[in-house]
Amino acid sequence: MEEDVIRCGNDLWWIEWWLHHHGTGPGDPRIKDLAVLTQAVVEVLASSQIANQKLGREFRFEASEAVRSAANQFASAQAVTANA
């Protein structure tokens, strides 16, 4: 589990580094989208630590939906930027 968290964090740091070094500024909406995506991923990882299985499954489902939504928003922002 700890390795997954570290790998996820490293991947997100790389994405943030890439955004900052490819002409994005602090007002770039992709930075906000990345923050929302990061929060959703943390919620999924935290859900696996909940001892109550029913509550953990419910939280994991909701967190997974948040990840899906955030990933779609992030991808959409990337597509708009790429097409501009």
ABEGO torsion letter per residue (X at the ends): XAAAAAAAAAAAAAAAAAAAAAGBBAABAAAAAAAAAAAAAAAAAAAAABABAAAAAAAAAAAAAAAAAAAAAAAAAAAAAAAX
